[in-house]
Amino acid sequence: MAPTPAARERPRALAHARDLLKRHILIDGHNDLPWAIRVAEDKPGDLDAYDLRRRTKGHTDLPRLRRGGVGGQFWSVYVPADGGPGSGFARTQLEQIELVRRMVARYPRDLALCWSAREIREVFTSGRIASLLGMEGGHVLENSMGTLRAFHDLGARYLTLTHNLTTDWADSATDRARHDGLAPFGREVVREMNRLGMLVDLSHVAPTTMRDALDATEAPVIFSHSSARAVCDVPRNVPDEILRRIPANGGVVMVTFVAGFVSNEAAAVIIPIIAEAQRRLQGVTDIAQRRAVQHELLEGVDVPIPPVSKVADHVEHVVQVAGVEHVGLGGDFDGSVHQTDGLADVSGYPNLFAELVLRGWTDTDLARLAGGNVLRVMREAEAVAARLRRAGRRPSLAAL
């Protein structure tokens, strides 16, 4: 059988995509490699054993980052929200930040820690991968504005307001609502993040929390790893009513590659497993015990893996509703077992760009998707912070 016209064109499109990613920076919004290192089965937390110069057991290492054309990465300094009282959220957060800073320092020819949009550009020009820290879940603040400021000083450049559980001040997309969005303290958190220049990340939060954060913020927001709910109807994705508000805010929705958030067929299998894991892991702090529960739930599970074209559908839906200036990518690698065909690890980004080349995307718009949009958001958030400081806004002393 003769190859279809699209199949004949794909090698050309793939070469075009790879060339484009050499010239235009690709910044991914969310990668859970730091937690994968922390819970590695053989030597947990050992950066010598988890050697990124060689192929790892997970989704991420330096050779595959290079093949994928990744020029910038927000490393998620994730801390589970379900550990229960006395879990030491802030302590674990400090440890995760310290782990990433050591990880970046270990590979100075390949990685460099960045604090601003300007530094990202400089690092990309030098041929290294710009590395940024993203905190995932407001529970790590332990209801303290001082903790928020301290984490920012240590390099955190975004905060996902919740993870899978509702906090004392913000409703999660996957837990019982307690505040109808943001509590007053939550609005103060958003305002303080604006003053600091820290990006407000609305992945994982309930639509009501998205609404309240958009009402409260003076700076553009991000969704570091969320897709379009109209394409895959799961709580973790962004509904059109919110997408329609993004242009006025100036933010960016960074489409994720997790199978259960990409296709309804995969979601039908995966979402119940996530819910059961959340129930069974509540209050469990032991890493080995958590791993055993996760392995048990995933054993023998047959997940229908969506094609890369389905991720492109999410990208194009965000563009259709919010505009091409408001879309980006957040793969969530090493944070999920089941990714998308063609995007199984960090080497796969050119496959998505090739798909969009075949759909007629221009280089200008591909560059916006790759990293141009999120760089703009960072610059604008930094400008808002500078304006607020010039206007005399003081550090928030709000408390619950």
Backbone torsions as a table, in degrees:
resi	resn	phi	psi	omega
1	MET	NA	132.1	-179.9
2	ALA	-70.5	144.0	178.3
3	PRO	-65.0	147.6	177.8
4	THR	-69.1	161.0	176.8
5	PRO	-54.7	-40.7	179.8
6	ALA	-64.0	-40.2	179.2
7	ALA	-65.2	-37.7	178.8
8	ARG	-66.8	-32.6	-177.5
9	GLU	-83.7	-17.3	-172.6
10	ARG	-60.7	-44.2	178.3
11	PRO	-57.1	-40.3	177.5
12	ARG	-64.5	-43.0	-179.9
13	ALA	-64.4	-37.8	179.7
14	LEU	-67.2	-41.3	177.0
15	ALA	-63.3	-40.0	177.7
16	HIS	-62.0	-43.6	-179.5
17	ALA	-62.5	-44.5	-179.0
18	ARG	-64.1	-39.2	177.8
19	ASP	-65.8	-41.6	-179.7
20	LEU	-60.5	-41.0	-177.7
21	LEU	-74.9	-9.9	169.8
22	LYS	-80.0	-30.0	-175.9
23	ARG	-94.9	-26.3	-176.9
24	HIS	-124.2	132.9	-174.1
25	ILE	-69.5	133.1	172.3
26	LEU	-102.2	119.5	179.3
27	ILE	-116.8	115.3	178.2
28	ASP	-90.3	140.4	-173.0
29	GLY	-83.5	-14.2	-172.0
30	HIS	-163.8	118.3	175.3
31	ASN	-139.1	127.1	-174.0
32	ASP	-93.5	23.2	178.0
33	LEU	-51.5	-42.1	-178.5
34	PRO	-57.9	-38.8	178.4
35	TRP	-72.1	-35.9	176.9
36	ALA	-59.9	-38.7	177.0
37	ILE	-67.1	-42.6	-177.9
38	ARG	-61.4	-35.9	-174.6
39	VAL	-107.5	14.5	179.2
40	ALA	-53.0	135.6	-171.3
41	GLU	-66.8	-37.0	-174.9
42	ASP	-79.0	-54.8	-179.1
43	LYS	-137.0	84.6	-176.1
44	PRO	-56.7	130.4	175.1
45	GLY	75.1	4.8	-175.0
46	ASP	-91.7	106.8	-178.5
47	LEU	-71.4	-23.3	175.2
48	ASP	-70.2	-42.3	-179.6
49	ALA	-71.7	-36.4	-179.8
50	TYR	-91.1	75.3	-171.3
51	ASP	-82.7	112.2	-176.9
52	LEU	-76.2	-6.0	176.6
53	ARG	-79.0	-14.2	-179.9
54	ARG	-117.6	166.6	178.4
55	ARG	-66.4	126.0	-180.0
56	THR	-92.6	173.0	176.5
57	LYS	-74.4	-20.1	-177.4
58	GLY	-92.5	-151.5	-174.8
59	HIS	-91.9	-11.6	-164.1
60	THR	-131.5	131.1	166.7
61	ASP	-159.0	171.3	-174.1
62	LEU	-64.8	-45.6	179.0
63	PRO	-58.6	-40.5	-179.0
64	ARG	-74.1	-33.1	173.2
65	LEU	-60.1	-41.3	179.1
66	ARG	-65.9	-43.5	179.2
67	ARG	-64.8	-30.1	179.3
68	GLY	-79.8	-8.6	179.6
69	GLY	76.1	21.4	-177.8
70	VAL	-73.6	124.4	179.5
71	GLY	-107.9	-17.2	179.3
72	GLY	-151.6	142.8	-177.6
73	GLN	-141.6	125.8	165.4
74	PHE	-82.1	111.5	175.8
75	TRP	-83.7	122.4	179.7
76	SER	-75.5	120.0	176.1
77	VAL	-95.7	62.1	-172.9
78	TYR	-66.8	142.5	172.7
79	VAL	-133.4	124.3	-179.0
80	PRO	-58.2	139.8	-179.7
81	ALA	-89.4	-8.6	-170.4
82	ASP	-102.6	20.2	-177.6
83	GLY	-75.4	-14.5	178.1
84	GLY	90.7	170.2	180.0
85	PRO	-56.9	142.3	178.1
86	GLY	77.4	16.0	-177.6
87	SER	-77.0	-11.1	178.6
88	GLY	70.0	51.1	-176.8
89	PHE	-57.5	-48.0	-176.7
90	ALA	-65.6	-38.5	177.4
91	ARG	-62.3	-47.2	-180.0
92	THR	-63.3	-36.5	177.2
93	GLN	-61.6	-43.6	176.9
94	LEU	-60.0	-41.9	-179.8
95	GLU	-64.1	-39.2	-179.8
96	GLN	-69.0	-40.1	176.0
97	ILE	-62.3	-44.3	179.6
98	GLU	-63.4	-38.4	178.7
99	LEU	-61.1	-45.5	-178.8
100	VAL	-66.9	-39.2	179.3
101	ARG	-63.9	-38.0	175.0
102	ARG	-68.5	-38.6	179.5
103	MET	-61.4	-45.6	179.7
104	VAL	-64.8	-43.2	-179.2
105	ALA	-65.2	-25.8	-178.4
106	ARG	-69.4	-24.0	-175.7
107	TYR	-126.4	64.6	-172.8
108	PRO	-66.0	-21.3	178.1
109	ARG	-80.1	-15.0	-175.6
110	ASP	-116.3	-31.4	-173.7
111	LEU	-126.2	149.6	174.1
112	ALA	-147.2	132.5	179.4
113	LEU	-73.7	133.5	-178.0
114	CYS	-121.6	149.6	-177.9
115	TRP	-118.6	-13.3	-173.5
116	SER	-149.7	166.6	177.7
117	ALA	-62.5	-38.7	179.5
118	ARG	-61.3	-43.7	-179.9
119	GLU	-64.9	-34.4	177.7
120	ILE	-59.5	-46.9	178.7
121	ARG	-60.0	-43.9	-178.2
122	GLU	-63.8	-41.8	-179.5
123	VAL	-67.3	-41.8	178.3
124	PHE	-60.5	-41.9	179.0
125	THR	-62.9	-31.0	-179.5
126	SER	-79.0	-5.8	178.8
127	GLY	90.1	7.4	177.8
128	ARG	-103.4	170.4	-179.9
129	ILE	-96.6	118.1	178.9
130	ALA	-67.2	129.2	-175.5
131	SER	-118.4	127.4	-179.7
132	LEU	-128.1	159.4	-178.0
133	LEU	-106.7	130.3	175.6
134	GLY	-124.8	120.7	178.9
135	MET	-84.4	139.2	-174.8
136	GLU	-118.4	90.7	175.2
137	GLY	121.4	117.1	-177.0
138	GLY	-68.7	-9.1	176.4
139	HIS	-59.8	-24.9	-177.1
140	VAL	-68.3	-17.7	178.4
141	LEU	-71.9	-21.2	-174.0
142	GLU	50.1	40.4	174.7
143	ASN	61.0	36.3	-177.4
144	SER	-127.6	123.3	174.2
145	MET	-68.1	-33.7	177.5
146	GLY	-62.2	-37.2	177.0
147	THR	-64.9	-42.5	177.1
148	LEU	-56.3	-47.9	-179.0
149	ARG	-65.1	-38.1	179.7
150	ALA	-65.1	-41.9	178.1
151	PHE	-64.3	-38.5	176.7
152	HIS	-62.3	-43.2	179.0
153	ASP	-60.7	-29.8	-179.9
154	LEU	-82.6	-4.5	174.0
155	GLY	121.9	-6.4	-179.1
156	ALA	-64.3	127.2	-176.3
157	ARG	-115.0	-6.1	163.1
158	TYR	-146.8	160.4	173.6
159	LEU	-132.4	121.2	169.8
160	THR	-75.7	121.3	-168.9
161	LEU	-60.9	-34.7	172.7
162	THR	-136.6	165.5	163.2
163	HIS	-106.3	-131.6	-174.0
164	ASN	-79.1	-11.7	-177.5
165	LEU	-116.9	145.2	174.6
166	THR	-66.3	137.7	177.7
167	THR	-96.3	-176.4	178.1
168	ASP	-68.5	-8.7	-174.9
169	TRP	-140.3	3.8	-179.7
170	ALA	-153.4	137.5	179.6
171	ASP	-85.3	134.8	176.2
172	SER	-89.1	156.6	177.4
173	ALA	-70.2	-19.9	-171.6
174	THR	-122.2	29.7	179.2
175	ASP	-147.1	171.4	179.8
176	ARG	-65.9	133.5	178.0
177	ALA	-73.2	138.6	177.8
178	ARG	-125.2	-15.2	-170.9
179	HIS	-127.0	-0.3	-170.8
180	ASP	54.6	41.9	-180.0
181	GLY	118.9	-117.5	178.6
182	LEU	-104.1	135.1	168.4
183	ALA	-74.1	165.3	178.5
184	PRO	-51.6	-39.7	178.1
185	PHE	-62.7	-36.4	178.3
186	GLY	-62.9	-39.3	176.4
187	ARG	-64.5	-36.6	176.7
188	GLU	-67.0	-35.6	175.2
189	VAL	-59.5	-46.0	179.2
190	VAL	-60.6	-45.4	-179.9
191	ARG	-62.7	-39.7	178.9
192	GLU	-69.0	-36.9	175.3
193	MET	-62.5	-39.0	174.6
194	ASN	-58.4	-43.7	-178.5
195	ARG	-65.2	-34.7	-179.6
196	LEU	-79.1	-24.8	-172.0
197	GLY	87.2	18.6	177.6
198	MET	-88.7	133.0	-177.9
199	LEU	-70.4	133.8	174.4
200	VAL	-84.1	115.2	-177.4
201	ASP	-102.1	123.7	-175.6
202	LEU	-105.9	11.3	167.6
203	SER	-63.2	148.4	177.4
204	HIS	77.9	-13.4	-174.4
205	VAL	-92.0	159.8	177.9
206	ALA	-69.5	153.4	176.6
207	PRO	-54.6	-34.3	177.0
208	THR	-64.6	-36.4	176.6
209	THR	-69.5	-40.4	174.3
210	MET	-55.3	-47.4	-178.6
211	ARG	-59.2	-49.4	-177.1
212	ASP	-66.8	-37.8	178.7
213	ALA	-65.8	-40.9	177.4
214	LEU	-64.6	-33.8	176.4
215	ASP	-69.3	-34.5	-172.7
216	ALA	-87.3	-30.3	-170.2
217	THR	-77.3	148.2	171.8
218	GLU	-105.7	-3.1	-178.1
219	ALA	-122.1	159.6	175.9
220	PRO	-61.4	147.8	177.5
221	VAL	-102.8	169.4	169.7
222	ILE	-127.8	158.4	161.7
223	PHE	-116.4	104.4	-168.1
224	SER	-71.9	-24.2	178.8
225	HIS	-160.8	77.0	179.8
226	SER	-144.1	144.6	178.5
227	SER	-109.4	-166.0	-173.0
228	ALA	-94.5	124.6	-177.3
229	ARG	-68.1	-27.1	178.6
230	ALA	-67.2	-23.8	179.6
231	VAL	-92.9	-39.0	176.2
232	CYS	-135.6	111.5	-169.1
233	ASP	-85.3	78.8	175.0
234	VAL	-129.0	154.1	-175.8
235	PRO	-60.9	-24.4	-177.8
236	ARG	-74.6	-11.0	-178.2
237	ASN	-96.1	168.9	-171.5
238	VAL	-96.5	121.6	178.8
239	PRO	-72.1	156.4	-177.7
240	ASP	-59.8	-33.6	-179.2
241	GLU	-60.2	-31.8	176.9
242	ILE	-81.9	-42.0	177.9
243	LEU	-55.1	-36.7	-178.9
244	ARG	-68.0	-19.0	178.4
245	ARG	-88.1	-15.3	-173.0
246	ILE	-64.5	-40.6	-179.9
247	PRO	-57.0	-41.2	179.8
248	ALA	-65.8	-32.0	178.6
249	ASN	-80.6	-31.9	-178.4
250	GLY	91.3	6.9	-173.6
251	GLY	-78.4	-171.1	-176.9
252	VAL	-141.7	135.4	176.4
253	VAL	-103.1	117.1	-174.2
254	MET	-100.9	103.9	-171.6
255	VAL	-66.0	135.3	-177.6
256	THR	-99.6	165.0	-174.7
257	PHE	-110.4	5.4	-177.8
258	VAL	-65.8	126.1	-173.3
259	ALA	-53.5	-42.4	-177.0
260	GLY	-70.6	-11.3	176.0
261	PHE	-109.0	-1.0	-177.9
262	VAL	-101.5	-42.1	-177.9
263	SER	-127.7	144.2	178.2
264	ASN	-63.6	-33.0	-180.0
265	GLU	-65.5	-44.6	177.0
266	ALA	-67.8	-38.4	-179.5
267	ALA	-60.9	-36.5	-178.7
268	ALA	-61.2	-27.3	178.7
269	VAL	-90.0	-44.1	-168.8
270	ILE	-81.9	-40.7	-173.7
271	ILE	-59.5	-42.7	176.0
272	PRO	-61.4	-33.5	178.1
273	ILE	-67.0	-42.7	178.1
274	ILE	-60.7	-42.9	-179.7
275	ALA	-64.1	-41.2	179.6
276	GLU	-68.2	-39.7	177.3
277	ALA	-62.2	-42.6	178.7
278	GLN	-59.9	-40.1	-179.9
279	ARG	-67.5	-44.8	-173.6
280	ARG	-78.5	-22.2	-178.1
281	LEU	-93.0	-4.0	179.4
282	GLN	-57.2	120.3	179.2
283	GLY	83.8	-2.2	-179.3
284	VAL	-89.3	118.9	-178.8
285	THR	-105.6	-21.6	-177.4
286	ASP	-69.7	124.1	-174.7
287	ILE	-63.9	-42.6	-179.3
288	ALA	-62.9	-41.0	179.2
289	GLN	-66.8	-40.0	177.5
290	ARG	-62.8	-42.9	180.0
291	ARG	-63.2	-40.1	-179.0
292	ALA	-63.1	-41.2	178.1
293	VAL	-63.8	-45.1	-179.3
294	GLN	-63.4	-42.3	178.4
295	HIS	-63.0	-42.4	-180.0
296	GLU	-60.8	-43.4	-177.0
297	LEU	-70.4	-30.3	-176.1
298	LEU	-90.9	-13.3	-175.9
299	GLU	-61.8	125.8	176.3
300	GLY	75.2	7.3	-179.3
301	VAL	-77.5	129.5	179.1
302	ASP	-106.5	105.5	-177.1
303	VAL	-102.2	126.7	174.9
304	PRO	-69.8	113.8	-174.3
305	ILE	-84.9	122.5	-179.4
306	PRO	-74.4	156.2	177.1
307	PRO	-80.7	164.7	179.4
308	VAL	-59.6	-28.1	180.0
309	SER	-60.9	-28.0	-179.7
310	LYS	-69.8	-37.9	174.6
311	VAL	-63.2	-40.9	176.8
312	ALA	-60.3	-35.1	176.5
313	ASP	-61.9	-41.3	177.5
314	HIS	-63.7	-45.7	178.9
315	VAL	-56.5	-46.6	-176.2
316	GLU	-71.5	-28.6	176.1
317	HIS	-68.5	-43.5	176.3
318	VAL	-58.0	-42.4	178.8
319	VAL	-63.5	-43.1	-178.8
320	GLN	-61.1	-40.0	-174.7
321	VAL	-89.9	-44.0	-173.6
322	ALA	-102.7	-28.8	-178.1
323	GLY	112.0	153.5	-174.4
324	VAL	-69.5	-16.4	177.4
325	GLU	-79.2	1.3	-171.1
326	HIS	-129.6	28.5	-179.8
327	VAL	-128.0	145.2	176.8
328	GLY	-151.1	-163.9	-175.4
329	LEU	-132.7	135.7	176.0
330	GLY	-142.1	89.3	-166.9
331	GLY	-62.1	-30.0	-174.4
332	ASP	62.9	36.2	176.8
333	PHE	-67.5	148.4	-175.9
334	ASP	62.9	9.9	175.1
335	GLY	-111.9	-2.4	-178.9
336	SER	-149.8	148.9	178.8
337	VAL	-78.3	-39.5	-171.5
338	HIS	-107.5	109.2	176.4
339	GLN	-102.0	-159.0	-176.0
340	THR	-105.0	146.0	177.2
341	ASP	-59.8	129.4	-175.8
342	GLY	90.4	-15.5	177.6
343	LEU	-129.7	44.4	-175.0
344	ALA	-76.9	-19.7	176.8
345	ASP	-155.3	-175.8	-171.8
346	VAL	-71.3	-5.1	176.2
347	SER	-82.1	-5.6	-168.3
348	GLY	-88.8	-7.3	-174.7
349	TYR	-52.6	-40.4	179.1
350	PRO	-57.5	-28.6	178.4
351	ASN	-63.9	-39.4	177.5
352	LEU	-68.6	-43.3	179.6
353	PHE	-65.6	-35.7	175.8
354	ALA	-63.0	-41.1	177.4
355	GLU	-59.3	-41.1	-179.7
356	LEU	-73.7	-33.0	172.5
357	VAL	-58.3	-45.4	179.6
358	LEU	-65.3	-23.5	177.2
359	ARG	-87.1	1.5	174.3
360	GLY	96.3	12.7	179.0
361	TRP	-66.4	141.8	175.9
362	THR	-82.9	160.4	177.0
363	ASP	-62.0	-35.2	179.3
364	THR	-60.3	-45.8	-179.5
365	ASP	-72.8	-35.5	175.8
366	LEU	-62.7	-37.5	178.3
367	ALA	-67.1	-36.3	175.7
368	ARG	-62.9	-47.0	178.9
369	LEU	-60.0	-44.1	-173.7
370	ALA	-61.5	-49.5	-177.0
371	GLY	-164.5	-14.9	-177.4
372	GLY	-59.3	-41.0	-177.8
373	ASN	-67.4	-44.4	-178.1
374	VAL	-70.7	-31.9	174.1
375	LEU	-63.2	-41.7	176.8
376	ARG	-60.0	-45.4	179.3
377	VAL	-59.5	-42.6	179.0
378	MET	-63.4	-44.1	179.0
379	ARG	-61.0	-42.3	-178.7
380	GLU	-68.1	-38.5	177.2
381	ALA	-65.0	-38.9	177.1
382	GLU	-64.8	-38.7	179.1
383	ALA	-67.1	-39.8	176.8
384	VAL	-61.4	-45.0	180.0
385	ALA	-60.4	-42.9	179.0
386	ALA	-63.6	-40.8	178.9
387	ARG	-64.3	-43.4	-179.0
388	LEU	-65.2	-37.8	178.3
389	ARG	-67.6	-40.6	177.8
390	ARG	-62.4	-34.8	-179.9
391	ALA	-76.5	-5.2	175.1
392	GLY	91.5	15.1	178.2
393	ARG	-64.4	129.8	-176.7
394	ARG	-94.8	159.6	175.0
395	PRO	-56.4	137.8	-177.7
396	SER	-70.4	137.3	174.5
397	LEU	-110.0	16.3	-177.9
398	ALA	-61.6	147.2	178.7
399	ALA	-143.3	154.4	175.6
400	LEU	-71.6	NA	NA
